[in-house]
Amino acid sequence: MEKGLISVDRWDEQSQAYFLTHLHADHTQGLSHRWKRGPLFCSPITSRLFPARFPGFNLSLIRVLEIGSPHLIYLVSPSSGSEIAVRVTAIDAVHCPGAVMYLFCGEFGSMLYTGDFRWEANSDKAHIGKSQICSVLQGNELDFLYLDNTYCNPLFSFPPRDVVAQQVVDIIASHPDYDIIIGLDTLGKEELLLHISCALKTKIWVWPERLQTMHLLELSDVFTTNTALTRVRAVPRYCLTIKNLEGLNSVHPTIGIVPSGLPWVRPVEGKDSSVGSDISVCCTSKRSRKSRVAVDVSQVVAPKFPKLLHQRLYSVPYSDHSCFSELQEFIKFVKPAKMRGIVSSSVCYVNPSYYFRDLCEDSQYHQQVDQSSESVEVIQSESFSGCNKSNVARGRKSSDKVSGLGVRKRRVSISRRERIGARIAEMDSTS
């Protein structure tokens, strides 16, 4: 795709159309109520949540893409000045409410940008996503895949989310006299909370900002801000600290639950910090080998979950990102000619081309990967806090970051930008 046309989750680029995969903060950096570079495309749920996240934003810039329905967007080639038709389809990413993947097709070929996604191949939503992708590609191969490589390492293997949700219910049920604190982000894991509420027939306390989100998602009947109505509370993840948990236990028996795919390790002794802030993984920074840190890989490889991390703190592998086997399954399905990871600072970054290049169709691409500097460096982790020594493979080139489908900053005259804009025409889903 020609530069200067489209940006995905990048808000400082000079493009003609901008696409938002979902509303997590790491995907909206650069967005503010003052942003006005061009039309912003998103899913219906994201458009519903958007005003609360960005009060004062010019909502006339929002363009809603219905899930699974192909749309035509007309742009103008910066080089030739001719009109270009781009067909885009939003596909449920099954990550958090409103999260979508974008499948772009045009004379440039086809590109799929997953954003953050969870591909549980046997789930109903994955089957629907498969059908939508097949309908768009119509038997043609995918030219380029931009992949959520957050957990692109064989170390990471998660059970289905419904299995883990039941584990959480079992933990809560086995502590009938305890208050329960669940650490969450501001958006995501609503299905987990709904499962707990339904299984235990209880409301769940959430903080006011979260309750506003639940209202917008039409889920408010299950949630409350009245602590007297329930012993189960969902709190901001940063609030779930060892110090806070110990303080709560001085008043009433309380357990904490951390649902995440991250390889949680015990907090460093003497630190009073958020549980997540003490996570470390065996990797080497591209800037300095001195920044190497180690993780207890035994916590990750074939772990026994749920796991008691602290005296009253449980970790459960409830992840909204695909694990390694799910990524492999997804790549086998879409059969891309080429691919690239969209995450350059994940827990244990590996360029997906290292593990999955044999699943790509382009033989020349295999040679390029072999000859590039994106080889894998094996690093011996040092034992600490009872950790076992292990080898972890990591892509050496960690700067492989997608800047919105290859779009980079470019100069476009004000008159051309005003003339071009982006036109959108809805297509029949069967076309």
Residue pairs with C-beta under 8 A, 6 or more apart in sequence:
1 104
1 106
1 108
1 111
1 405
1 406
2 77
2 78
2 79
2 84
2 108
3 78
3 406
3 407
3 408
3 410
4 14
4 15
4 16
4 78
4 407
4 410
4 412
5 15
5 16
5 17
5 75
5 77
5 78
5 84
5 86
5 407
6 15
6 16
6 17
6 18
6 19
6 75
6 86
6 104
6 404
6 405
6 407
7 13
7 15
7 17
7 18
7 19
7 403
7 404
7 405
7 407
8 18
8 19
8 20
8 21
8 102
8 113
8 115
8 146
8 402
8 404
8 405
9 19
9 20
9 21
9 27
9 28
9 115
9 404
10 18
10 30
10 403
10 404
10 407
11 18
11 28
11 29
11 30
11 31
11 35
11 37
12 30
12 409
13 403
13 404
13 407
13 408
13 409
14 37
14 409
14 410
14 411
14 412
15 37
15 38
15 404
15 407
16 38
16 75
16 76
16 417
16 420
16 421
16 422
17 38
17 39
17 41
17 73
17 75
17 86
17 422
18 37
18 38
18 39
18 40
18 41
19 40
19 41
19 42
19 88
19 102
19 113
19 404
20 27
20 28
20 31
20 40
20 41
20 42
20 46
21 27
21 93
21 99
21 100
21 101
21 102
21 113
21 115
21 116
22 43
22 46
22 93
22 95
22 96
22 98
22 99
22 100
22 115
22 116
22 187
23 46
23 49
23 50
23 53
23 96
23 98
23 187
24 96
24 116
24 185
24 187
24 188
25 186
27 115
27 116
28 53
31 54
32 54
32 57
33 54
33 55
33 56
33 57
35 57
36 58
36 61
38 61
38 417
38 421
38 422
39 61
39 62
39 63
39 421
39 422
39 424
40 61
40 62
40 63
41 63
41 64
41 65
41 73
41 88
41 424
42 50
42 62
42 63
42 64
42 65
42 98
42 100
43 64
43 65
43 67
43 90
43 98
43 99
43 100
44 64
44 66
44 67
44 98
45 97
45 98
45 217
46 98
46 99
46 100
47 62
47 64
48 98
48 216
48 217
49 97
49 98
49 187
49 213
49 216
49 217
50 57
50 59
50 62
51 57
51 59
52 212
52 213
52 216
63 422
63 424
65 71
65 88
65 89
65 90
65 100
66 90
67 90
67 91
67 92
67 100
68 89
68 90
68 91
68 92
68 128
68 132
68 429
69 89
69 90
69 426
69 427
69 429
70 87
70 88
70 89
70 136
70 427
70 428
70 429
70 431
71 87
71 88
71 89
71 424
71 425
71 426
71 427
72 85
72 86
72 87
72 424
72 425
72 426
72 427
73 85
73 86
73 87
73 88
73 422
73 423
73 424
73 425
74 83
74 84
74 85
74 86
74 422
74 423
74 424
74 425
75 83
75 84
75 86
75 420
75 422
76 82
76 83
76 84
76 416
76 419
76 420
77 83
77 84
78 410
78 412
84 106
84 107
85 106
85 107
86 104
86 105
86 106
87 104
87 105
87 106
87 136
87 427
88 102
88 103
88 104
88 105
89 102
89 103
89 105
89 132
89 136
90 100
90 101
90 102
91 100
91 101
91 102
91 103
91 129
91 132
91 133
92 99
92 100
92 101
92 125
92 128
92 129
93 99
93 100
93 101
93 114
93 115
93 116
93 117
93 118
94 117
94 118
94 119
94 120
94 123
94 125
94 126
94 129
95 115
95 116
95 117
95 118
95 188
95 320
95 321
96 116
96 187
96 188
96 189
96 190
96 320
97 187
97 188
97 190
97 217
99 115
99 116
99 117
100 115
101 112
101 113
101 114
101 115
101 117
101 129
102 112
102 113
102 115
103 110
103 111
103 112
103 113
103 133
103 136
103 137
104 110
104 111
104 112
104 113
104 405
105 111
105 136
105 137
108 143
109 143
109 144
110 136
110 137
110 140
110 141
110 142
110 143
110 144
111 142
111 143
111 144
111 145
111 146
111 405
112 133
112 142
112 144
112 145
112 146
112 334
112 336
113 146
113 342
113 402
113 405
114 145
114 146
114 147
114 148
114 342
115 148
115 342
116 148
116 150
116 320
116 321
117 148
117 321
117 322
118 161
118 319
118 320
118 321
118 322
118 326
119 126
119 129
119 322
119 326
119 327
119 329
119 330
120 126
120 160
120 161
120 326
121 326
121 329
121 330
121 333
122 160
123 160
130 333
133 333
133 334
135 429
135 430
141 335
141 336
141 337
141 361
142 334
142 335
142 336
142 337
143 336
143 337
143 338
144 336
144 337
144 338
144 339
144 340
145 331
145 334
145 336
145 338
145 339
145 340
146 339
146 340
146 341
146 342
146 402
146 405
147 327
147 330
147 331
147 339
147 340
147 341
147 342
147 352
148 321
148 322
148 327
148 341
148 342
148 343
149 327
149 341
149 342
149 343
149 346
149 349
149 350
149 351
149 352
150 261
150 321
150 322
150 343
150 346
150 347
151 158
151 261
151 319
151 321
151 322
151 323
151 324
151 327
151 346
151 347
151 348
152 324
152 327
152 341
152 346
152 349
152 350
152 351
152 352
152 355
153 324
153 348
153 350
153 355
153 392
153 393
154 324
154 355
155 263
155 297
155 300
155 301
155 324
155 348
155 392
156 261
156 263
156 300
156 323
156 324
156 348
157 302
157 323
157 324
157 325
158 164
158 261
158 317
158 318
158 319
158 323
159 305
159 317
161 191
161 192
161 318
161 319
161 320
162 195
164 192
164 259
164 305
164 316
164 317
164 318
165 191
165 192
165 195
165 196
165 318
166 195
166 199
167 305
167 306
167 316
168 182
168 192
168 195
168 196
168 257
168 259
168 306
168 316
168 318
169 195
169 196
169 199
169 200
171 255
171 257
171 306
171 314
171 316
172 180
172 196
172 200
172 232
172 257
173 200
175 253
175 255
177 253
178 231
178 252
178 253
178 254
178 255
179 231
179 232
179 233
179 248
179 252
179 253
179 254
179 255
180 231
180 232
180 233
180 254
180 255
180 257
181 233
181 235
181 240
181 245
181 248
181 254
181 255
181 256
181 257
182 193
182 232
182 233
182 234
182 235
182 256
182 257
182 258
182 259
183 235
183 236
183 237
183 239
183 240
183 256
183 257
183 258
183 259
183 275
184 193
184 210
184 234
184 235
184 236
184 237
184 259
185 236
185 237
186 209
186 210
186 213
186 236
187 213
188 320
189 259
189 318
189 320
190 214
190 217
190 219
192 259
192 318
193 204
193 206
193 222
193 223
193 234
194 219
194 222
196 202
196 204
196 232
197 203
197 204
197 222
197 232
200 232
202 230
202 231
202 232
203 222
203 223
203 224
203 229
203 230
203 232
204 222
204 223
204 224
204 230
204 232
204 233
204 234
205 223
205 224
205 225
205 226
205 227
205 229
205 230
205 232
205 233
205 234
206 214
206 223
206 224
206 225
206 233
206 234
207 225
207 234
207 235
207 236
208 225
210 223
210 234
211 220
211 223
211 224
211 225
214 220
214 222
214 223
224 230
227 233
237 258
237 274
237 275
237 276
238 274
240 256
240 258
240 274
240 275
241 272
241 273
241 274
241 275
242 267
242 272
242 273
242 275
242 310
242 313
243 272
245 254
245 256
245 310
245 312
245 313
248 254
249 312
253 312
254 312
255 312
255 313
255 314
256 275
256 310
256 312
256 313
256 314
257 306
257 313
257 314
257 315
257 316
258 264
258 275
258 276
258 309
258 313
258 314
258 315
258 316
259 316
259 317
259 318
260 276
260 315
260 316
260 317
260 318
260 319
261 317
261 318
261 319
261 320
261 321
261 323
262 276
262 279
262 347
263 279
263 281
263 295
263 296
263 297
263 299
263 300
263 347
264 275
264 276
264 279
264 299
264 307
264 309
264 315
265 278
265 279
265 280
265 295
265 296
265 299
265 309
265 385
266 278
266 309
266 310
266 385
267 273
267 275
267 278
267 310
268 278
271 278
275 309
275 313
279 295
279 347
280 293
280 294
280 295
281 293
281 294
281 295
281 347
281 348
281 392
282 292
282 293
282 294
282 295
282 297
282 348
282 379
282 381
282 390
282 392
282 394
283 292
283 293
283 348
283 349
283 379
283 392
283 394
284 291
284 292
284 377
284 379
284 394
285 291
285 292
285 398
286 396
286 397
286 398
286 399
292 379
294 381
294 382
294 383
294 384
294 387
295 381
295 387
296 384
296 385
296 386
296 387
296 388
297 381
297 387
297 388
297 390
297 392
298 387
298 388
298 390
299 307
301 390
303 317
305 315
305 316
305 317
306 314
306 315
306 316
307 314
307 315
307 316
308 314
309 315
322 330
324 355
327 352
327 356
328 355
328 356
328 359
331 339
331 352
331 356
331 359
331 360
332 359
335 359
335 360
335 361
336 359
336 360
336 361
337 360
337 361
337 362
337 365
338 360
338 362
338 365
339 352
339 353
339 356
339 360
340 351
340 352
340 353
340 400
340 402
341 349
341 350
341 351
341 352
341 400
341 402
342 401
342 402
343 349
344 398
344 399
344 400
344 401
345 398
348 392
348 394
349 394
349 395
349 398
350 376
350 393
350 394
350 395
351 374
351 395
351 397
351 400
353 360
353 365
353 369
353 374
354 369
354 374
354 375
354 376
354 393
354 395
357 365
357 366
357 369
358 366
360 366
372 397
373 396
373 397
374 395
374 396
374 397
374 400
375 395
375 396
376 393
376 394
376 395
376 396
377 393
377 394
377 395
377 396
378 391
378 392
378 393
379 391
379 392
379 394
380 389
380 390
380 391
381 387
381 389
381 390
381 391
381 392
382 389
383 389
412 420
